[in-house]
Amino acid sequence: MSVYDPKVQLDFAELLTKRSKRITMVYTIMAAIVGAGAGVAVSYIRVGEPRNGWILLWTVILAFFGFVMGKERAFNLRLKAQELLCQKQIAENTTPKETASAAAAK
């Protein structure tokens, strides 16, 4: 049988916070790469050869959307981390002192 371990929640909250710091950059870069590919495809379709204007336009547009999506995802991860920390604090505040000290001794 598993025993409640508050360290698991703390570790997972720290992991989510670290991810939230990187995720905006990752989404932006991935969307920019897709945008560059879309720019090449569109310029081949419209002009018949790759044009820097089309590539740059699609890269910037999709990078912006990737940035916005990444910010939203990062916020959701930070919110989840805060919920975990709140749950941990509630558990600490509602656990009787003698039970908490006995669990810490193990």
N, C-alpha and C positions, 0 to 999 in steps of 0.2 A: 504494500500500500504506500502511496506517495504521501510525503509530508510537505506541508506548506513551507516554501522557501522564499522569503522576500527578495533575496539576492537575484533570483531569476527575473523578476519584474524589473529590478533596477538595471540589470545587464541588458535586457531587451530594450528598455527605454533609452539607454545610452546608444545602443546599436541603431535604433530608429532616428535618434538625433544626428548621429554621424551620417547616416544615409541621406537625411534631409538636406544636409549641407552640400552634398555632391550632386543630388538628383537634378537640380535646375540646370547645371552645366552639362550634364550628360544628355538630358532631353534636348537642350539647345543644339549641341554638337550633332546629335543624331538627326535632328530635323534639318539642320543645315546641309548635312551630307545628302539626305534624301532630296532636299531642295536643289542642290547642285545637279544631281542626276535628273531631276525633273526639268531643270533649266536646259540641260543638254538635249533632252528628248524634245522639248517644245521647240528649241531653236532648230533642230534637225527637221521637225515637221513643218515649221513655218518658213525657214530660210533654206534648208538643205545642208547647212554646215553649222558647227557650234559657234555661237556668238557670245561674247563676254557679257553683254548687256542682259540677255535672257538668263544666263546662268546666275549672274549676280542678283537679278531681280527675284528669281525663284528661291535662291539661297537665303536672301534676307527675309522674304515673306515667310517661308517655312521655319526659319530660325526663330522668328518672332513668335509664331504659334507654338513652337517647341518650348520657348522660354516661358510663355504663359502657362502651358500645361505643366511644365516642370515646377513652376512656383506653386501651382495648385496642389500638385502631388507632394511637394515638400511641406506645405502647410498641413496637409492631411497626416503626414508622418509625424510632424511635431505635435499635432493635436493628439494622436494616438499615444505618443510618448508621455504627454502630460496626463492623459487619462490613466495610464499605468502607474505613474508616480502618485496620482491622487488616490488610486485604489490601494497602493502600498501604504500611504499615509493613513488612510481610513483603517486599514487592518492593524497598523501599529497603535492607533488611538483607541481602537475598540477591543483589543486583546487585553485580558487581565494581566497585571504586572507579573504575578507569579508564574503564569503560563509562558509569558514572553521570556522571562529570565531562564526558565527551565529549557525552553527551545533553543535559546542562545548558548546554553551550556553544552548542548549536544554537539 
